[in-house]
Amino acid sequence: MEQRVLLMVNPMAGRQKIRNELLYVVDTLTKAGYETIIYTTQGKDATRDLLAEKDSQFDRVICCGGDGTFNEILSATMHWDKRPILGYIPAGTTNDFAAGLKLPSDIREAAVNIVRGTPHTVDAGLFNTSYFSYVASFGAFTETSYSTPQNFKNALGHLAYILEGIKEIPAFTSYTVCVEADGQIYKDSYIFGAVSNARSVGGILKISDSLVDLNDGVFEVMMIKMPKTLMDLSAIVTSLTSLNPLKYDPSMFLFLQTKELKITFEQEMVWSLDGERVSGGKEARIACIKDAFKILTV
C-alpha cells in the first residue's frame, strides 16, 4: 500500500535554500513510491490548525525547515490519534536537534535519508501544556534565538546568533530560581537555565555523547550562576569547553538529570522552547515523555 507523506516546507528558513532543492526532495520521495502532499508553513497557528485537520491522514510528516518548524509539527502531531513517523530535512539557520540526531546537513542527503532511514523512538518534553523536542531554556542567550532578525540570520547564518549573544553580555540579569526534582530543592541566583535532551544547544552548551541518550526518559538540567569576578567568568568558560557537566565547577553550575521537575521564579519569566519564545509565568512544570515519537535517522 502506498504510503502518504505530508511535506511541510518553511520557505523562509535558513537563507531560503530549500527553494533551490525542493524539486529534488519531491522527486526523491516520488521515486520511492510515496504519495506526497506539500504545504508551506504560514505561521505557528496556521501550521497547528492545518495539522489538526489532517489528524492521522498521513503515515509520515516531513519537516523542511529549522528547529522551530520541527517544533510546530511535533506539537501538532502529538495530538494525533495515530502519530506519524516524522522526518527532518534541516534547512534552518541553526538545526541543533537535527545535529543531535546526526542527520545529514545537506538537503539532498537528508532527502535520501527520508526514504532509506530507519525510524527511531525519541523522547519529547512537556513544558506546562506545550511540547518541545530538545530544549526549554531561560535567561542569558535565550533572547538570541528569537530576537535575531530573520534577514540577519539569512545573511550571516550561525554567526548571527553569536553576534547577537555578545550584545547580551553587558545586560546579564540574575534570577532567583527554585528547582524541585527527585525530592531535592535547589535555590540560588542564576543567569541561565536549560532543560534539554540534546548534545548541543545553540552552540552555547555542548555535552559529550556519552552523557546524553535521546531515549532514556530523563533530561539534562543545567543552571549557570551569575559571574561576579573575572575568575568566575573564566570558570564558566573553562567548564563549558570540557563537554562533561559532571566536571563543571559546582560553585558556578547546577547540573542534574531527572525525568520531571518544577522551576519557580519570583517574577514572570520568558522561556525559549526549541528557539521559539513562550511565556512561562512564575512556575514551570517540565516532564520528559519517554518514547514520544518516531523519527527517521541514518
N, C-alpha and C positions, 0 to 999 in steps of 0.2 A: 504494500500500500504506500502510495506517495506521501512523503512527509510534508506538512505545511510549515513554512518558515515565515516569520514576520521579521523583516529587516528594518530596524529603527535607526534612522540616519540623522545625526545633528550636522547640518550643512555648514554651521559656523564654527565647529570645533577645530582646535589646532590651527593653523594657517589655511583653513578651508581645503586642506589637502585631500580630503575624501572625494571632492568633486572630480578630481582627475582619475580616480581609481574605482569609482562606483560601478562603471560598466564591467570592469574585470571581476569585481566582487559578485555581481549578479550573474555573470556568465559562469563563474566557478560553481555557484550554488545550483544553477540550472543544469549544468552538465552532470552534476552529482545526483540529479533526479528529484530535486526539491521543488515544490510549488512555492514560489517566493512572492510575497506581497511586500511592497516598500511604502514606508511612511517617513516623512521628515518631521522631526520634533518641532513643536510650535510653542514651547514653554512648558514648565512643570505641570501646571494644572491640566493643560491640553493633553499632555502625554498620559497623565494618570487617568483622565476621563476616557481617552481612546482605548487604553489597555483594559479598563473596566468593562467596556463594551465588548471586547474581544475575549472575555474570560473563557479560558480552556479551549479556544478555537484553533490554537497553533501548538505544534509539537515542540518547536524551537523558536525562541525570540533572540535575535542577534542585535547587539549594540554596536553601532558605528559612531563613536564619539569618544568622550573622555569619561573620567570617573563620575562626574556629575550626571551625565546622561545615563550611565550604568545604574546609578543610584535611583533615578526616576523609574527605570524599567524594573529593577529589583523590588522597589517599594510597591509598585502596582501589581506585579505578578505574584507577590507573596500572598495576595488576597484571592488568587485564582483557586477554584476547587481542585483543578488538576494542574499543578505547577509545571511549566515547560522547562526543558533543558535550555539554559542560557548560553549564549556565545558572546565573545567580546573581541571586536576588531578595534584596537586602540588607535584613535585618531585625534585625541585631545592634545593639549599642551603638556600636561603632566598626567601620566597614567600610572599612579602608584599601585593601584590594585592589580592592574594587568601585569606590571613588573613583578609583583609579589607572586603571581601565578606562573611567572616565566613565559608569558605569552609573547609571540613574535611582535616586535615593534614595527616591522614592515607590513604595510596594509595587505599586500598580495600574499605574503607568507601567512598572515593571520587569517585571510580568507580560506586558504588551503587547510589551515588548522581546523576551521569550522567543519569541513567535510571529512577530515581524516582524524580529528582529535577524539579523545576519549572523555566521556562525562565523569567528572569527579565531584564528590559531595563536599561542600564548603559551609562553614558556619556563617551566620549573619548576626548583626546586633540590633537590639530593640532599645531605642532611646525614648523613654516615656511611651509615646504611641507611634513614633516614627522609626523606620528601618534605616540601617546603614550597612554597607558592605565591608568596610575595613577600618574606619576611624571616626570617633567623636572627639573633638578637641575644643579647648577654650584658651583664651589668654594670648600671650605674645606669639606673633607669627600667624595666629589663626586668621586675623584680618587679611593677611596676604592672599589667601586662596580666593576670597570673593571681592576684594577691593581692587585688585589689579585690573586695569582697564582691558577690555577684550582686544582692542587694536594694539595695545602694548604687548599682550601675550602673543598675538599673532605675529608681530614683528620680531620679537626677541626670544620667544619660546621660554624655556625654563629660566633663563637669565632674568626674565621679567619678575618672577617670584623672588629671586634673590635680591634684586634691587629694591623691590617693594618691602621686603623684610628688613633690610638695612635701615630704611626710613623709620621703622618702628622702634629701633633701639633706644633713642632718647626718651621715648614715651612709655617705657616699661611700667606696668601697673601690677602691684601685687594684690592678691585676693585672699581673704580669709576663707579657707576651704575645710570642710569636714568630710572625710571619706569613711564610709562604713562598708566593710567587706569581711566576710567569713568570721563574724563575731568580734572583729577588731575595729577600733576607731582611731583614725589618724587626723589630727587637726593642726594646721600650720598655714603660713602665708606662701602662696605660690604665684609665679608669673605665667605658668603654662601647665596644661594638663592634657593628656591624651589617653583615651581608652581605645586600643587598637587590636586588630587581627591582621597584622601586616609586617613585612620585613623593612619597609621604608615608608615614611610619612613626610611628604613634601620636601624631601631632601634634608630635613632637619633631624629627624630620628631615623637611624638605621640600626637594625638588630640582626644579629647573626642568625642564619638559617637554623642552626641547631637549637635555638631557643623559641622559635615560632613554628607552630603547627596550625595550619589554617582550618583544621577539622578536629581539634582536641577538646572543644567545648569550653575553653577559657580564653579570656582576654589578657593582654599585657597592658598594665596600667602604669603610666609614667607621669610624675609630677616634678616640676623644676622650681626650686626656691629662688627668691629674689637675690641676685648677687649684690653684695654691699661693698665689696672691695674688688680690686683688680685680681687678687688671688682667688676670690670666689668665682669670678668670670672665667679665669683660667681653668679652675677645677671643672666647671661645666663643660667648657670646650674640650678639655682633655678626656673627660668621661665619655662624651658623645662620640668621640672618634674611636673608642675602644670596641664598639659594636656589641659589648657584653654588659647589659644593665646590671647583672649580678655583681659587677666590679665597679659600678658607679660610686662616686663619693657620696656616702649616706648623709653628709652634712648639707648637701645641695639637692639631693634627689630622694623621691619616694618611688620605689618600683615594687610591684606585686603582680601576681597572676591570680585571677578569680573568674568565676562564671557569672557573678552578678554583684552589683554594688549600688550604693546610694551616695550621691555627692550633693552637699548643700552649701549655699553661699549666703552672705549677709545682704547681697543685692541681686537684682535681676541680672542674669548672665546670658550673653550671646555665645552660641556654640557654632561649630562647623561640623556638619555631617558629610563626609566624603567630599569636602570642599564647598558645600552649599550651606549658606547661612540659615540658622534657625534660632528661635528664642527658646531658651531652656528654663526661664523663670528662676526661682531661687532653689529649686530642688530638681535633680535629675536622677531617675532610676534607670539603670542600664543593665541589660541582661544579654547573655550570649545564647543564641538559638542554635543548638547543635544540629548538624545535618539539614540546614535551612533550605539549600537549593543545590542544583547540579549545574556545573559549568564545564564547557569543553576546553580541555587543556592538551598540551603537546604529549 
